[in-house]
Amino acid sequence: MKVRCPNCGSEVVVSGLGRKPFNMPVTNICDELRLHTGPAEAAETLGCSKAYLYKLLKAEGLKMKDFTKK
């Protein structure tokens, strides 16, 4: 893909924009949530953010409270 520089006007070739998507199966997230005490610890183990965990669980119709230990 060619992008024109707004400062000098020259064209620059760019191969892919942005970060690659972090595709993680929901089963991995569910397993880690069952093993750990909370979402922060599970997110650290998986190498992602808590927000990413919540986002994937919401997309699957699950809630964090389904996995918390009582």
N, C-alpha and C positions, 0 to 999 in steps of 0.2 A: 504494500500500500504506500502511496506517495502522499506526503503531507507538505504543504507549503508553509515555510517559516514566516510568522507574522512580522518579524523584525527586519530580516534581510530579503525576503521574497524568494529565496532559493528552495528547491524541492529536496526533501529528505525522504529516503526510503525507510519505512518502519515495518518491522516484522512482528505483528501482534501487539495489541494495545492492552495495557492493564495486567493485572495479576491473573494467573490461572485459577479456575474455580477449585475450591477445596471440597471435593466430593467424598463424603464419608457415609457409609451405610448406617441406617438408623439402628440396626441391631448392635453395632459396636457401641453406639452412644447409650443404648439401654443397658447393655452389659456393664459398662463402666459406671453408670449411675447406680446400679445395684451393688457394685463393689465398694464405692466410695461414700463418704458421709454427706457430700453436697455437690452442687454443680460446679463450684469453683475448682475443687480438687479433681473432678472428672475432666473438666476442660483442660486443666494443666497436664494431666496424663495423656490426653488425646492430642494435645498441641493445637488447640483452637480456643475460641473465646466462649464465655458463657452465653453470649447473645446468639452465637451460631448454634449452640445446643438447643436453646429455646426456639429458635427459628425452625430447625428441622423437626423438633417434636410437634410444634404447632402445625406444620405442613402435613404431618401424619395423624393429626387429631389426638395427640397425647399431651399430657400435662406433667410438669415436673413433680407434682405432689404424688403422682402414681408410683414414683420410684424412691421417694424419701423413706428412710428407716424410721420406724416409730418406737 
